[in-house]
Amino acid sequence: MAVARKGSQVITHLAIGFAIAYAVTGSMALGGLAVLIEPLLNVLLVPFHEKAWHRCLRGVGGQRRYLLLTAEKFSLGVMHMGVAFGVLYYATGSTALGGLAAVLEPVCNVILMPLHDRMWDRLPFGRSLRAA
């Protein structure tokens, strides 16, 4: 069931991205294309991002390490927003629509993904997955 839950999370994430891209562009084709390209670019870029930050974190301890870890997470969020902006800007040619998508997508994910997880926790097999 863990695979089903993770698959459901991925589908929910893609559905959120599609809904925003469709709402911003008014086109199912551009919405579908954006929802495929944006995660692909993020998947390709994240390893480079992590490698660069791991070099910065090597040998650092204490309070400075926590500060750098926080900066890494913030940087990752900015990178994701930049990719979302770039994809929608390229699709529409509008900085306003690209910016709107870049802001809306993470906000919707932060709000909707915990609701998704709570729904899974309410399912009889969802609770047993958490305990395992």
PyMOL commands that set and color helices and strands:
alter all, ss='L'
color gray80, all
select helices_A, chain A and resi 2-25+28-57+62-92+95-122+124-131
alter helices_A, ss='H'
color red, helices_A
deselect
rebuild
show_as cartoon
